[in-house]
Amino acid sequence: MDLFVVQVHQDCLHLDTNFIMKPLLYEVQTSSEIKSLFSFPIYVKAPVILRMVRHIMGKMFEESIKKSIIYSTYSWDLIQVHTLCGSMDVIDNQELCNYTMKDIMETWITTNNYPIAHVHRNESTLFICQSEEEFYNDNGSKALRHWLPITFTTSEQLDFNNTTPRDWITPENSNRISVRLTHKNEWIILNLQQTGYYRVKYDTNSLKFVTNYLLHENYEKIHVLNRAQIIDDTYYFLMRGEVTYNTFMRLMNYLARDRDYIAWYPMLQIFIDLSYFLPFAESAVIKVKIVIFLVKSY
């Protein structure tokens, strides 16, 4: 499953930008649109969303799938979206007592792109919120904001196994979540084991504290999927001009300590991405830094 995350989940995030990928559920009117239903991106995104739902529901997920299969068997019909969501209506979360799984799933299967969770630090409190960036459907209408399942741990807790959402950011009010810290250098990591289909943008200090831990402490206490996620997300924001080159290089240097293929996988993909730029003379400085990094990592 770890390979699934770095090879499929992260690849899906790269594809699901700038409306390259269609939503999982949309109306088709032409023959070319019908063919697109069987496109590679659709097959990539569907299992990623199902994995997220499995972690949201926990043990109830398998029972819900069984109910859907039994229902479709006796009705001589394919498993429909409303049937699947209807069998998942029992959610073990008091904050969602007025909502169903269908309400939550609608925002994930009828829209393309994905949300970004932002982490902002204010002295001894961290605030988590959903990106204010707005997306629009192909017809020009404003896309639904997502139900964002929030999982996290801190440097004091170091519990990466509880992937059931601690809290939710809802689409209606886009509320923010506050987390009290025990000391000013404490860090937080969101989206445990990268179960949620979203990226995480940390403020400068929060990312610095995580990087310090990876460089100088027992980095293996951070789950390998989250180590890989931090590399992939930070590179994405570097390409958007939202993270500095020096910040990413410092984070990247921690990999000289790490020998896990899963943690290295996003970096190997980044090297492939950079390979298109390396033949040009302007890349001389970057090539030198990459060589130094690889020598240190050997």
GUVEXNU-15267 format. One record per residue (C-alpha): x, z, y; residue in one letter. Coordinates in Angstrom, 2 decimals. Layout:
BEGIN
(r (X,Z,Y),A)
...
This chain:
BEGIN
(r (0.00,0.00,0.00),M)
(r (2.95,0.58,2.36),D)
(r (3.93,-3.08,2.07),L)
(r (0.32,-4.06,2.80),F)
(r (0.53,-2.26,6.15),V)
(r (3.77,-3.85,7.38),V)
(r (3.14,-7.29,5.89),Q)
(r (-0.62,-7.71,6.36),V)
(r (-1.90,-5.13,8.89),H)
(r (0.90,-5.70,11.40),Q)
(r (0.80,-9.46,10.90),D)
(r (-2.93,-9.34,11.61),C)
(r (-2.26,-7.56,14.91),L)
(r (0.13,-10.35,15.90),H)
(r (-2.44,-13.02,15.05),L)
(r (-5.44,-11.28,16.64),D)
(r (-4.46,-11.90,20.26),T)
(r (-5.55,-14.36,22.93),N)
(r (-8.63,-15.29,20.85),F)
(r (-6.51,-16.97,18.18),I)
(r (-8.54,-15.24,15.47),M)
(r (-12.32,-15.47,15.19),K)
(r (-14.41,-12.30,14.66),P)
(r (-15.21,-11.43,11.05),L)
(r (-18.91,-12.04,11.75),L)
(r (-20.02,-14.92,13.96),Y)
(r (-22.50,-17.79,13.97),E)
(r (-21.33,-21.24,12.91),V)
(r (-22.91,-24.49,14.01),Q)
(r (-20.48,-27.27,13.12),T)
(r (-18.71,-28.28,9.91),S)
(r (-15.32,-27.36,11.39),S)
(r (-16.62,-23.87,12.20),E)
(r (-17.84,-23.52,8.61),I)
(r (-14.35,-24.39,7.36),K)
(r (-12.87,-21.78,9.68),S)
(r (-14.78,-19.11,7.73),L)
(r (-12.25,-19.63,4.95),F)
(r (-9.21,-19.51,7.24),S)
(r (-6.16,-17.36,6.57),F)
(r (-6.78,-14.93,9.49),P)
(r (-10.25,-14.03,8.16),I)
(r (-8.80,-13.14,4.76),Y)
(r (-6.11,-11.06,6.49),V)
(r (-8.35,-9.05,8.81),K)
(r (-11.15,-8.15,6.39),A)
(r (-9.04,-5.92,4.08),P)
(r (-7.38,-4.32,7.10),V)
(r (-10.76,-3.25,8.49),I)
(r (-11.90,-2.06,5.04),L)
(r (-8.77,0.09,4.74),R)
(r (-9.61,1.69,8.09),M)
(r (-13.18,2.39,6.93),V)
(r (-11.89,3.94,3.71),R)
(r (-9.82,6.44,5.69),H)
(r (-12.74,7.15,8.03),I)
(r (-15.10,7.93,5.15),M)
(r (-12.68,9.49,2.70),G)
(r (-14.10,10.10,-0.80),K)
(r (-17.52,8.73,0.18),M)
(r (-16.12,5.21,0.60),F)
(r (-15.90,4.40,-3.11),E)
(r (-19.43,5.67,-3.73),E)
(r (-20.71,3.47,-0.92),S)
(r (-19.01,0.40,-2.37),I)
(r (-20.53,1.14,-5.79),K)
(r (-24.01,1.42,-4.25),K)
(r (-23.58,-1.94,-2.51),S)
(r (-22.47,-3.65,-5.71),I)
(r (-25.37,-2.17,-7.71),I)
(r (-27.89,-3.19,-5.03),Y)
(r (-26.57,-6.76,-4.86),S)
(r (-26.53,-7.02,-8.67),T)
(r (-30.21,-6.10,-9.03),Y)
(r (-31.30,-8.20,-6.06),S)
(r (-29.37,-11.25,-7.28),W)
(r (-27.77,-11.56,-3.86),D)
(r (-24.34,-11.44,-2.30),L)
(r (-23.24,-8.24,-0.64),I)
(r (-24.46,-8.57,2.95),Q)
(r (-22.95,-6.77,5.92),V)
(r (-26.11,-4.75,6.59),H)
(r (-26.25,-3.74,2.91),T)
(r (-22.65,-2.58,2.90),L)
(r (-22.97,-0.70,6.20),C)
(r (-26.28,0.80,5.13),G)
(r (-24.66,2.34,2.07),S)
(r (-22.05,3.94,4.32),M)
(r (-24.44,5.75,6.64),D)
(r (-23.34,9.21,5.55),V)
(r (-20.39,10.10,7.76),I)
(r (-18.78,13.52,7.49),D)
(r (-18.29,14.03,11.23),N)
(r (-20.55,16.21,13.39),Q)
(r (-19.74,14.28,16.58),E)
(r (-21.25,11.13,15.05),L)
(r (-24.49,12.69,13.83),C)
(r (-26.55,10.37,16.06),N)
(r (-24.78,7.21,14.91),Y)
(r (-24.47,5.24,11.69),T)
(r (-21.59,3.36,10.15),M)
(r (-23.38,0.17,11.15),K)
(r (-23.06,1.19,14.82),D)
(r (-19.33,1.74,14.38),I)
(r (-18.68,-1.35,12.27),M)
(r (-20.50,-3.68,14.65),E)
(r (-17.77,-3.33,17.26),T)
(r (-15.07,-4.20,14.72),W)
(r (-16.64,-7.18,12.95),I)
(r (-18.35,-8.97,15.86),T)
(r (-15.42,-8.97,18.31),T)
(r (-11.92,-10.35,18.17),N)
(r (-8.77,-8.76,19.54),N)
(r (-8.19,-5.04,19.10),Y)
(r (-8.10,-1.96,21.35),P)
(r (-5.04,-0.12,22.64),I)
(r (-4.87,3.67,22.70),A)
(r (-2.91,5.04,25.67),H)
(r (-1.10,8.37,25.62),V)
(r (-0.43,10.03,29.00),H)
(r (1.52,13.26,29.42),R)
(r (0.73,15.81,32.13),N)
(r (2.96,18.88,31.84),E)
(r (1.70,20.71,28.72),S)
(r (-1.31,18.47,28.07),T)
(r (-1.57,15.01,26.56),L)
(r (-4.47,12.68,27.30),F)
(r (-5.56,9.92,24.92),I)
(r (-7.81,7.10,26.12),C)
(r (-8.76,3.54,25.25),Q)
(r (-7.37,0.65,27.27),S)
(r (-9.48,-0.34,30.26),E)
(r (-8.70,-4.00,29.57),E)
(r (-11.91,-5.97,29.05),E)
(r (-12.38,-8.72,26.48),F)
(r (-14.93,-11.51,26.44),Y)
(r (-16.57,-13.45,23.64),N)
(r (-16.29,-17.21,23.25),D)
(r (-19.61,-17.66,25.08),N)
(r (-18.33,-15.74,28.12),G)
(r (-20.27,-12.53,27.45),S)
(r (-18.44,-9.22,27.65),K)
(r (-17.28,-8.04,24.23),A)
(r (-18.27,-4.64,22.90),L)
(r (-15.75,-1.86,23.35),R)
(r (-14.59,-0.39,20.06),H)
(r (-15.29,2.89,18.35),W)
(r (-11.76,4.26,18.20),L)
(r (-10.97,6.71,15.34),P)
(r (-8.24,9.04,16.58),I)
(r (-5.81,10.64,14.16),T)
(r (-2.65,12.38,15.32),F)
(r (-0.03,14.97,14.59),T)
(r (2.59,16.73,16.71),T)
(r (6.20,17.80,16.23),S)
(r (4.90,21.32,15.55),E)
(r (2.42,20.20,12.86),Q)
(r (4.17,17.25,11.16),L)
(r (1.07,16.56,9.05),D)
(r (0.86,12.83,8.41),F)
(r (-1.43,13.07,5.38),N)
(r (-4.73,13.91,7.08),N)
(r (-5.98,10.44,7.99),T)
(r (-9.60,11.47,8.59),T)
(r (-10.36,11.02,12.31),P)
(r (-9.97,14.21,14.35),R)
(r (-11.92,12.72,17.20),D)
(r (-13.51,9.50,18.45),W)
(r (-13.34,7.51,21.65),I)
(r (-16.78,5.98,21.96),T)
(r (-17.60,2.61,23.57),P)
(r (-20.29,3.99,25.88),E)
(r (-18.30,6.37,28.03),N)
(r (-14.73,5.56,26.95),S)
(r (-14.01,9.28,27.01),N)
(r (-10.49,10.62,26.92),R)
(r (-9.21,13.26,24.52),I)
(r (-6.96,16.10,25.64),S)
(r (-4.36,17.76,23.41),V)
(r (-2.65,21.00,24.43),R)
(r (1.07,21.20,23.66),L)
(r (3.01,24.36,22.84),T)
(r (6.10,23.30,24.82),H)
(r (7.06,20.54,27.26),K)
(r (9.26,18.61,24.80),N)
(r (6.67,18.50,22.02),E)
(r (5.75,14.99,20.94),W)
(r (2.64,13.43,19.46),I)
(r (2.17,10.46,17.13),I)
(r (-1.19,8.67,16.96),L)
(r (-2.80,6.54,14.26),N)
(r (-1.40,8.31,11.21),L)
(r (-0.10,5.92,8.55),Q)
(r (-1.42,3.15,10.84),Q)
(r (-4.88,3.43,9.30),T)
(r (-6.66,2.42,12.53),G)
(r (-6.73,-1.20,13.67),Y)
(r (-5.23,-0.63,17.10),Y)
(r (-1.90,-0.28,18.88),R)
(r (-0.61,2.85,20.60),V)
(r (1.03,2.78,24.04),K)
(r (2.98,5.98,24.77),Y)
(r (4.04,7.04,28.25),D)
(r (7.79,6.99,28.93),T)
(r (8.44,10.67,28.20),N)
(r (6.32,10.79,25.03),S)
(r (8.18,7.79,23.60),L)
(r (11.52,9.31,24.64),K)
(r (10.78,12.57,22.79),F)
(r (9.80,10.69,19.62),V)
(r (12.95,8.56,19.90),T)
(r (15.11,11.67,20.33),N)
(r (13.64,13.12,17.14),Y)
(r (14.29,9.92,15.21),L)
(r (17.87,9.77,16.47),L)
(r (18.90,13.39,16.05),H)
(r (16.49,15.21,13.72),E)
(r (15.18,14.69,10.19),N)
(r (13.50,11.34,10.84),Y)
(r (12.04,11.30,7.31),E)
(r (9.56,13.99,8.34),K)
(r (7.81,11.22,10.29),I)
(r (5.86,9.08,7.81),H)
(r (7.60,5.78,7.11),V)
(r (4.49,3.80,8.12),L)
(r (4.50,5.49,11.51),N)
(r (8.21,4.82,11.91),R)
(r (7.49,1.15,11.25),A)
(r (4.45,1.23,13.53),Q)
(r (6.42,2.65,16.48),I)
(r (9.00,-0.14,16.18),I)
(r (6.34,-2.86,15.98),D)
(r (4.16,-1.49,18.78),D)
(r (7.09,-0.84,21.12),T)
(r (8.40,-4.38,20.64),Y)
(r (4.92,-5.73,21.41),Y)
(r (4.81,-3.81,24.69),F)
(r (8.38,-4.90,25.46),L)
(r (7.24,-8.53,25.20),M)
(r (4.39,-7.70,27.58),R)
(r (6.83,-6.21,30.08),G)
(r (5.36,-2.71,29.71),E)
(r (8.42,-1.14,28.04),V)
(r (12.00,-1.55,29.25),T)
(r (14.68,-3.31,27.22),Y)
(r (16.86,-0.16,27.20),N)
(r (13.96,1.93,25.89),T)
(r (13.45,-0.40,22.95),F)
(r (17.18,-0.70,22.21),M)
(r (17.52,3.09,22.10),R)
(r (14.58,3.34,19.70),L)
(r (15.96,0.51,17.58),M)
(r (19.30,2.32,17.19),N)
(r (17.65,5.03,15.08),Y)
(r (17.34,2.45,12.27),L)
(r (21.08,2.82,11.67),A)
(r (20.10,6.11,9.97),R)
(r (17.10,4.77,8.06),D)
(r (17.45,3.06,4.68),R)
(r (13.77,2.51,3.92),D)
(r (12.76,-1.15,3.65),Y)
(r (9.29,-0.37,5.02),I)
(r (10.76,1.08,8.23),A)
(r (13.10,-1.91,8.57),W)
(r (10.47,-4.58,7.90),Y)
(r (9.17,-4.88,11.51),P)
(r (12.76,-5.11,12.77),M)
(r (13.52,-7.93,10.33),L)
(r (10.45,-9.76,11.64),Q)
(r (11.69,-9.19,15.20),I)
(r (15.03,-10.80,14.26),F)
(r (13.09,-13.82,12.99),I)
(r (11.17,-13.89,16.26),D)
(r (14.41,-13.74,18.28),L)
(r (16.09,-16.42,16.17),S)
(r (14.30,-19.12,18.17),Y)
(r (15.98,-17.82,21.33),F)
(r (19.48,-17.10,19.97),L)
(r (20.77,-20.74,19.98),P)
(r (20.59,-20.78,23.79),F)
(r (23.52,-19.66,25.97),A)
(r (21.31,-17.14,27.78),E)
(r (21.10,-15.09,24.58),S)
(r (24.83,-14.25,24.47),A)
(r (24.39,-10.62,25.54),V)
(r (21.55,-10.04,23.09),I)
(r (23.54,-11.58,20.22),K)
(r (26.44,-9.21,20.88),V)
(r (24.10,-6.20,20.89),K)
(r (22.45,-7.32,17.65),I)
(r (25.83,-7.73,15.94),V)
(r (26.95,-4.26,17.09),I)
(r (23.65,-2.80,15.88),F)
(r (23.95,-4.44,12.45),L)
(r (27.57,-3.31,12.05),V)
(r (26.54,0.29,12.84),K)
(r (23.67,0.03,10.36),S)
(r (25.78,-1.31,7.51),Y)
